Amino acid sequence: NQQKLKTGFRQLVGMPPHAFLRRARLLAAEGLLMQGATATEAAMAVGYTNMSHFARIFRECYGCNPSLFRARRRKDSEASGKPG
């Protein structure tokens, strides 16, 4: 049943399925932002249609909004001489 599946998933992975999926989507968005995608492009690409919801979830995980995260990463890569 569904409850056993969720319990087994949590025991195997260490988090509930919803949290796992959210983390996977945020990691994918992080990668897109680091490659130069805008916050809107990254959100849409990983399945978020509500930008304010995406920004809130992203901020909870990374401590800043997606646009600021992208700007900081670009600044860091320019300072180190590595492409973006």
Protein Blocks (a to p, Z undefined) as FASTA:
>chain_A
ZZlmmmmmmmmnopafklmmmmmmmmmmmmmmmnopafklmmmmnopablklmmmmmmmm
nopafklmmmmmmmmmmmnopaZZ
